[in-house]
């Protein structure tokens, strides 16, 4: 693979490169060595050789008064994203997972977690056996790219090639992945390619051409993906996570914010051309619901935000903000999600004021990642409440059954499996006091239009993202899972995942939806033709009252309460239950 970005290690040292089209001269500064003037090449590239060895720190002087880290550094030094970079030899790690070939996509059960909240790379590694016992098959790490300060969700990263040092070392991250593979678990990492964070992105100073001033985003000028140097930066970054850290998949954050949508196809094809010999899975977060990208050779699936946004009002009764577009006729909307994937398939979404989405009914259910909770949907609430605080426990049991038995790919958020009541809040660790204050006030202003926070005193109770206590409050207590009533919730999730692996996964490849219908105000009946020809029927009622409905199958594989399936066979779907029936081929 030909690379443009980052240092290349060889026998006598390393070759260093940087794209700095806004700089007239650049010099390389390696710790313990005299500065080395870099040779100017074509189109803004500068290169220099130095007898540096792995572990050496280095930086670039791009102006007389500006010394910057390598934007493609593989690790940061003691100064973090504001200090010199560290030279890393990825080839030196003694990998022991050579027999690992990954897991097929249809087997996937995702578990999203925040590495810092779980104790860093070593803390996550220690959790892996319990995740395997739960029935998870893939750990999805929230973004790891180096960010300013010691606490962050990860979406303020400024050095996308460098895993943040507050979680541990590159080798500790590799050991995490290696241990996961030994346990039969895949590892995904969330990649943010649509923007840089607000502090520490020095690339603005020496590579103004990296950005398109004609396109503005919430983070400023848009990244200009029409430039080959820019495309190479992110393509090489994606490949690095898969090649050098043996990751099994990537989740690409908010790709609707990337103006050059065709580049996403280029990225996927290059990844699949250069990372071969094992299963690699690519997943999108895409407000655009671009179904045409969910095709073999491009992307396996998309996070099904529509599914979550329909389920949340049904479970909680909430309808403020964007939930207004999903709350009315919730059962009909859930039926469309179960039967066709996306709710919005080209219709106008009132909250956005424009059409959204493409037709998706032709896609298999495995093209959609379904979830009840994730970092956004919990953490972007003012107080970070989980569904365990907002919804009735019996209704949540029914929702968990729908999530984990549906042919869509399920995802759990850390702590969900035992009904954790700890919040997951938005947190940062910005050292720039002005930025920290702006983030705090901006977050409080964001909720001013919600009824509960129209009063200034109420908004003042919203936790300060930069307060260390906000981060500490967001760390799940994994020991809580063994205590009542959480142990029963955990047992429920384990039983459902055992059932999924026994009855759903073996039939999932080639499965297609056969339609779904609303049968009550909060009740849906959905059917799928599985890959082996069997028919899966799921009836769910989130309401407090029974509804008239009839379905039967050769075998009941799950019922929320004893006798529920018999009641359904007799014409009544009981309240707050999920029933799954399987007819043979």
C-alpha positions in Angstrom: 0.0 0.0 0.0 1.3 3.4 -0.9 0.9 6.0 1.9 1.3 9.7 1.8 0.7 10.6 5.4 2.8 9.8 8.5 6.4 8.7 9.0 7.9 5.6 7.4 10.4 3.7 9.4 13.4 2.1 7.7 16.8 0.6 8.6 18.6 3.9 9.2 15.8 5.9 10.8 12.6 7.3 9.4 11.3 9.5 6.6 8.9 12.2 7.8 6.3 13.9 5.7 3.8 16.6 6.1 1.4 18.4 3.7 1.7 22.1 4.5 0.7 24.0 1.4 0.2 27.2 3.5 3.8 27.2 4.6 6.8 28.4 2.7 9.4 26.4 4.7 9.1 23.5 7.2 11.7 22.0 9.4 11.7 18.7 11.3 12.5 18.8 15.0 13.4 15.5 16.6 14.2 15.4 20.3 17.9 15.4 20.9 18.8 16.3 17.3 19.4 19.5 15.4 16.5 20.8 13.3 16.4 19.3 9.8 15.2 21.6 7.0 12.6 19.6 5.0 12.6 19.3 1.2 9.7 21.0 -0.5 8.1 18.8 -3.1 5.1 19.0 -5.4 1.7 20.4 -4.2 2.7 21.4 -0.7 4.5 18.3 0.5 7.6 18.5 2.6 9.9 15.5 3.4 13.0 14.8 5.5 15.0 11.8 6.7 16.4 11.5 10.2 18.1 8.8 12.2 15.2 8.6 14.6 14.1 5.3 16.3 10.7 4.2 17.6 9.8 6.1 20.7 11.5 9.3 19.6 9.4 12.5 19.8 9.2 14.8 16.9 7.4 17.9 15.6 7.3 20.2 12.6 8.1 23.9 12.6 5.7 25.2 9.9 6.3 28.9 10.7 9.0 30.8 12.7 6.7 31.0 15.7 4.7 27.7 15.2 5.8 24.2 16.1 3.1 21.6 15.4 2.6 17.8 16.0 2.2 15.5 13.1 -1.5 15.4 12.0 -0.9 11.7 11.1 1.1 10.8 14.2 0.6 7.3 15.4 0.9 8.4 19.1 1.1 11.5 21.1 3.7 12.4 23.6 3.5 13.9 27.2 2.1 17.1 25.8 -0.8 15.4 24.2 -2.3 16.9 21.1 -0.5 20.2 21.7 3.0 18.7 22.0 5.4 16.6 20.0 4.4 13.3 18.4 5.8 9.9 19.1 7.4 7.7 16.4 5.7 4.3 16.5 6.7 1.0 14.8 3.5 -0.9 14.4 5.3 -3.8 12.8 7.1 -4.5 16.1 4.1 -5.8 17.9 4.2 -9.6 18.3 0.6 -10.4 17.2 -0.7 -13.9 18.2 -4.1 -13.8 16.4 -2.9 -15.0 13.0 -5.7 -17.6 12.9 -8.5 -15.1 13.4 -10.6 -14.5 10.3 -13.4 -12.5 11.9 -17.1 -13.3 12.2 -19.8 -13.0 9.5 -21.9 -9.9 9.7 -25.2 -11.8 10.3 -23.8 -13.2 13.6 -23.2 -9.7 15.0 -24.4 -8.5 18.3 -22.8 -5.1 19.0 -22.0 -3.6 22.4 -21.1 0.1 22.4 -18.9 1.3 25.1 -16.6 4.3 26.1 -13.1 3.1 26.7 -12.3 5.8 29.3 -15.5 5.2 31.3 -14.6 1.5 31.4 -11.1 2.0 32.8 -9.1 2.5 29.6 -7.8 -0.2 27.2 -6.9 -2.5 30.1 -10.2 -2.0 31.8 -12.1 -2.9 28.6 -9.9 -5.9 28.1 -10.9 -7.2 31.6 -14.5 -6.8 30.7 -14.3 -9.1 27.6 -15.0 -12.4 29.3 -18.3 -11.1 30.8 -19.3 -9.7 27.4 -18.8 -13.0 25.7 -20.8 -14.7 28.5 -23.6 -12.2 27.8 -23.8 -13.2 24.2 -22.2 -10.2 22.6 -20.1 -10.9 19.5 -18.6 -7.5 18.8 -17.3 -4.6 21.0 -17.8 -1.2 19.4 -15.4 1.4 20.9 -16.5 5.0 20.8 -13.9 7.2 19.0 -10.3 6.8 20.2 -8.6 9.6 18.1 -6.4 11.8 20.3 -8.3 14.7 21.8 -7.4 17.7 24.1 -7.6 17.1 27.8 -8.1 13.8 29.7 -11.9 13.3 29.2 -14.0 13.4 26.1 -16.6 11.4 24.3 -14.1 11.2 21.4 -15.9 13.3 18.9 -13.5 16.2 19.5 -10.5 14.3 18.2 -7.8 16.2 16.3 -5.2 13.4 15.6 -7.3 10.6 13.9 -4.3 8.2 13.6 -3.3 8.3 17.3 -5.3 6.4 19.9 -5.8 8.7 22.9 -3.1 8.2 25.5 -5.4 8.8 28.5 -6.8 5.3 27.8 -3.4 3.6 27.6 -0.7 2.9 25.1 -1.0 1.6 21.5 0.3 -1.8 22.6 -2.3 -2.0 25.3 -5.0 -1.3 22.7 -3.5 -4.1 20.5 -3.6 -6.4 23.5 -7.3 -5.6 24.0 -8.0 -6.5 20.4 -5.8 -9.6 20.6 -7.7 -10.8 23.7 -11.0 -10.2 22.1 -10.1 -12.3 19.1 -8.9 -15.1 21.4 -12.4 -15.0 23.0 -14.1 -15.0 19.6 -15.1 -11.4 19.8 -14.8 -8.8 17.1 -13.7 -5.2 17.8 -15.1 -2.1 15.9 -13.9 1.5 16.3 -15.9 4.6 15.7 -14.2 6.9 13.3 -14.9 10.7 13.0 -14.0 11.8 9.5 -16.5 14.7 9.1 -14.7 17.3 11.3 -11.8 18.0 13.7 -12.4 19.1 17.3 -12.3 22.8 18.4 -8.9 22.7 20.2 -5.6 21.3 18.9 -6.3 21.1 15.1 -3.2 22.9 14.0 -3.8 21.7 10.4 -5.9 24.8 9.9 -2.7 26.9 10.2 -0.5 25.2 7.6 -2.9 23.5 5.3 -5.8 25.8 4.7 -6.5 23.9 1.5 -7.6 21.0 3.6 -10.9 22.8 4.1 -13.5 24.3 1.8 -14.4 27.8 2.9 -17.4 27.7 0.7 -19.1 25.0 2.7 -19.9 25.7 6.4 -20.7 23.2 9.0 -21.3 23.4 12.8 -17.5 23.0 13.2 -16.5 25.7 10.7 -15.3 25.3 7.1 -16.0 21.8 5.8 -13.2 19.3 5.1 -12.6 19.3 1.4 -12.8 15.7 0.3 -12.3 16.7 -3.4 -8.6 17.1 -2.7 -6.6 13.9 -3.2 -4.4 14.7 -0.2 -7.4 15.0 2.0 -9.0 11.8 0.7 -5.7 10.0 1.2 -5.5 11.2 4.8 -8.8 9.6 5.9 -8.4 6.5 3.7 -5.0 5.8 5.2 -6.4 6.4 8.6 -9.3 3.9 8.2 -6.9 1.3 6.8 -4.5 1.9 9.7 -7.1 0.9 12.3 -7.9 -2.3 10.4 -4.4 -3.2 9.5 -2.2 -2.0 12.4 -4.7 -2.6 15.2 -6.5 -5.6 13.6 -9.9 -4.0 14.1 -12.7 -5.9 12.5 -14.9 -3.0 11.5 -15.5 0.7 11.5 -18.5 2.8 12.4 -18.3 6.0 10.4 -19.8 8.9 12.3 -22.3 11.3 10.8 -21.4 10.8 7.2 -24.3 13.0 6.1 -22.0 15.9 7.2 -19.5 14.9 4.4 -20.3 17.1 1.4 -18.6 14.8 -1.1 -20.8 11.7 -0.7 -19.3 9.8 -3.7 -16.0 9.6 -1.7 -17.7 7.3 0.8 -17.9 4.7 -2.0 -14.3 5.3 -2.9 -13.3 4.8 0.8 -15.2 1.5 1.1 -13.8 0.1 -2.1 -10.2 1.0 -1.1 -10.6 -0.6 2.3 -11.9 -3.8 0.8 -9.2 -3.8 -1.8 -6.3 -3.4 0.7 -7.5 -5.2 3.8 -8.2 -8.8 2.7 -8.1 -12.3 4.1 -10.7 -11.8 6.9 -14.1 -10.4 7.6 -14.2 -6.6 7.6 -17.4 -4.7 8.3 -18.2 -1.1 7.6 -21.2 0.6 9.3 -22.6 4.1 8.7 -24.3 6.7 10.8 -26.2 8.6 8.2 -29.0 11.0 8.8 -29.6 10.8 5.0 -30.9 7.2 5.1 -29.0 6.6 1.9 -30.1 3.0 1.3 -28.1 2.8 -1.9 -24.9 2.7 0.1 -26.0 -0.4 2.0 -24.9 -2.9 -0.7 -22.2 -5.6 -1.0 -18.8 -4.1 -1.6 -19.7 -0.9 0.2 -21.3 -0.8 3.6 -22.9 -3.7 5.6 -25.4 -1.6 7.5 -26.5 1.8 8.9 -27.4 2.7 12.5 -31.2 2.7 12.4 -32.0 6.0 14.1 -35.5 5.8 12.8 -36.0 2.6 14.7 -34.8 4.1 17.9 -36.8 7.3 17.4 -40.0 5.4 16.9 -39.4 3.1 19.8 -38.5 5.8 22.3 -41.9 7.6 22.4 -43.7 4.3 22.5 -41.7 3.3 25.6 -41.6 6.7 27.4 -44.4 8.8 26.1 -41.9 11.6 25.3 -42.5 13.7 22.1 -40.4 16.8 22.4 -37.7 17.8 19.9 -37.3 15.5 17.0 -39.4 12.9 18.6 -42.4 15.0 17.4 -41.8 13.5 14.0 -42.1 9.9 15.3 -44.6 10.0 18.2 -47.9 10.1 16.3 -49.2 6.8 15.1 -46.2 5.1 16.7 -47.4 1.6 16.0 -47.8 2.2 12.3 -44.3 3.8 12.2 -42.8 0.9 14.1 -44.5 -1.5 11.6 -42.7 0.3 8.7 -39.4 0.1 10.5 -39.8 -3.6 11.2 -41.1 -4.3 7.7 -38.9 -1.9 5.6 -36.0 -0.7 7.7 -36.2 3.1 7.5 -39.3 5.1 8.4 -38.3 8.1 6.2 -37.6 6.9 2.7 -37.9 10.1 0.7 -40.7 11.7 2.6 -40.4 15.2 4.1 -39.3 15.1 7.7 -41.0 18.1 9.4 -38.2 18.6 12.0 -35.7 19.0 9.1 -38.1 20.8 6.7 -36.9 18.7 3.8 -37.2 15.2 2.3 -35.1 12.5 3.9 -34.1 9.0 2.9 -34.3 6.5 0.0 -36.5 3.4 -0.4 -35.2 0.6 1.8 -37.8 -2.2 1.7 -35.6 -4.2 -0.7 -32.8 -4.4 1.8 -32.3 -7.4 4.2 -33.0 -6.7 7.9 -29.2 -7.1 8.5 -28.7 -3.8 6.7 -30.0 -2.0 9.8 -28.4 -1.8 13.3 -31.3 -1.5 15.8 -30.9 -0.2 19.3 -33.0 1.1 22.2 -30.1 3.2 23.6 -26.7 4.5 22.5 -24.2 7.2 23.6 -26.1 9.9 21.6 -29.6 9.0 22.7 -28.7 8.8 26.3 -25.9 11.3 26.6 -27.5 14.0 24.5 -30.3 14.2 27.1 -29.8 17.1 29.5 -29.5 14.8 32.5 -28.2 11.7 30.7 -31.1 9.4 31.8 -31.3 5.9 30.6 -34.5 4.0 29.6 -34.3 2.2 33.0 -35.3 5.5 34.6 -37.8 6.6 31.9 -39.8 3.5 31.1 -41.9 0.9 32.8 -39.8 -2.2 33.6 -42.2 -4.7 32.0 -42.4 -2.5 28.8 -38.6 -2.5 28.7 -38.5 -6.3 29.0 -40.7 -6.5 26.0 -38.6 -4.0 24.1 -35.4 -5.9 24.9 -37.0 -9.0 23.4 -38.0 -7.2 20.2 -34.4 -5.8 20.0 -32.6 -9.1 20.5 -34.9 -11.4 18.6 -35.5 -9.1 15.6 -33.6 -10.0 12.4 -32.1 -6.5 12.4 -28.6 -6.4 13.9 -29.0 -5.5 17.6 -26.7 -3.1 19.6 -26.6 -2.7 23.4 -25.1 0.3 25.1 -22.8 -0.3 28.1 -24.9 -1.0 31.2 -28.2 -1.5 29.3 -28.0 -5.3 29.8 -28.5 -5.0 33.6 -30.7 -1.9 33.6 -28.1 0.4 34.9 -29.7 3.6 36.3 -26.4 5.5 36.3 -26.6 8.4 33.8 -24.3 8.8 30.8 -23.6 12.5 30.5 -21.9 14.6 27.9 -18.4 15.2 29.3 -15.2 17.0 28.2 -11.8 17.8 29.7 -10.9 21.0 27.8 -8.0 22.8 29.4 -8.9 26.0 27.5 -11.1 27.8 30.0 -12.9 29.9 27.5 -13.8 26.9 25.4 -14.9 24.9 28.5 -17.2 27.8 29.5 -18.6 28.1 26.0 -19.4 24.4 25.9 -21.1 24.5 29.2 -23.2 27.5 28.3 -23.9 26.2 24.8 -25.2 23.0 26.2 -27.5 24.7 28.6 -28.8 27.0 25.8 -29.4 23.9 23.7 -32.1 22.7 26.1 -33.8 26.1 26.6 -36.7 25.2 24.3 -37.6 22.0 26.3 -40.4 22.5 28.8 -38.4 21.2 31.7 -35.5 23.7 31.1 -37.2 26.9 30.1 -36.4 28.3 33.5 -32.8 29.5 34.0 -32.5 27.8 37.4 -33.5 24.5 35.8 -30.9 24.9 33.1 -28.3 25.7 35.8 -28.8 22.1 37.1 -27.6 20.6 33.8 -24.2 19.1 34.6 -21.1 21.0 33.5 -19.4 18.8 30.8 -16.0 19.9 31.9 -16.5 19.1 35.6 -14.6 15.9 36.4 -17.6 14.7 38.4 -19.7 14.6 35.3 -17.3 12.0 33.8 -17.2 10.0 37.1 -21.0 9.9 37.2 -21.0 8.5 33.7 -18.9 5.5 34.6 -21.1 2.3 34.8 -20.9 0.3 38.0 -20.4 -3.2 36.5 -20.7 -4.8 40.0 -24.2 -3.5 40.1 -25.2 -6.2 37.7 -25.0 -8.9 40.4 -27.4 -7.1 42.7 -31.2 -7.2 42.6 -33.2 -6.2 40.6 -30.4 -5.8 38.1 -29.4 -9.5 38.2 -32.9 -10.4 36.8 -32.5 -7.8 34.0 -29.1 -9.3 33.1 -30.5 -12.8 33.1 -33.3 -11.7 30.8 -30.7 -10.3 28.3 -28.5 -13.4 28.5 -31.5 -15.7 27.9 -32.6 -13.6 24.9 -29.1 -13.6 23.3 -28.8 -17.4 23.9 -32.1 -17.8 22.0 -30.9 -15.4 19.3 -27.8 -17.4 18.7 -29.7 -20.7 18.7 -32.8 -19.8 16.6 -32.3 -16.5 14.8 -28.6 -16.3 13.7 -28.4 -19.7 12.0 -31.4 -18.7 9.8 -30.5 -15.0 9.3 -28.3 -15.1 6.2 -30.7 -14.4 3.3 -33.6 -13.4 5.5 -36.1 -10.8 4.2 -39.1 -9.0 5.8 -42.5 -10.2 4.7 -44.4 -7.2 6.1 -45.6 -5.8 9.4 -48.8 -4.2 10.5 -50.0 -2.1 13.5 -52.6 -4.1 15.5 -53.1 -1.6 18.3 -52.0 1.8 19.5 -48.7 0.4 20.6 -48.7 -3.1 19.1 -47.2 -4.5 16.0 -47.2 -7.9 14.2 -44.2 -8.5 12.0 -43.1 -11.4 9.8 -39.8 -12.4 8.1 -39.0 -15.2 5.7 -35.7 -16.6 7.1 -32.8 -17.8 5.1 -33.7 -21.5 5.6 -37.3 -20.9 4.5 -38.7 -20.7 8.0 -41.1 -17.9 8.9 -40.4 -15.8 12.0 -43.4 -13.9 13.5 -42.9 -11.4 16.3 -45.9 -9.8 18.0 -45.2 -7.0 20.4 -47.5 -4.9 22.6 -46.0 -2.0 24.5 -49.4 -0.8 25.7 -51.0 -1.3 29.1 -54.1 -2.9 27.5 -54.6 -6.1 25.5 -55.3 -5.9 21.8 -57.3 -8.1 19.5 -54.8 -10.1 17.3 -54.3 -13.7 16.2 -51.2 -15.5 15.3 -49.8 -19.0 15.8 -46.8 -20.9 14.8 -45.5 -24.4 14.9 -43.2 -23.4 17.8 -43.2 -20.6 20.3 -39.6 -19.7 20.8 -40.3 -16.8 23.2 -43.2 -15.4 25.2 -42.9 -12.5 27.7 -45.1 -14.3 30.2 -46.4 -17.9 30.5 -49.6 -18.2 28.5 -49.0 -15.2 26.3 -48.6 -17.3 23.1 -51.8 -19.3 23.9 -53.7 -16.0 24.4 -52.4 -14.8 21.0 -53.4 -18.0 19.3 -56.9 -17.4 20.8 -57.2 -13.9 19.5 -55.7 -11.6 22.2 -52.2 -10.1 22.5 -51.6 -9.4 26.2 -50.2 -6.0 27.3 -46.5 -5.3 27.7 -45.2 -8.5 26.0 -43.3 -9.8 23.1 -44.0 -13.2 21.5 -41.8 -14.9 18.9 -43.1 -17.8 16.8 -41.2 -19.9 14.3 -42.8 -21.9 11.5 -40.5 -24.4 9.7 -39.7 -24.2 6.1 
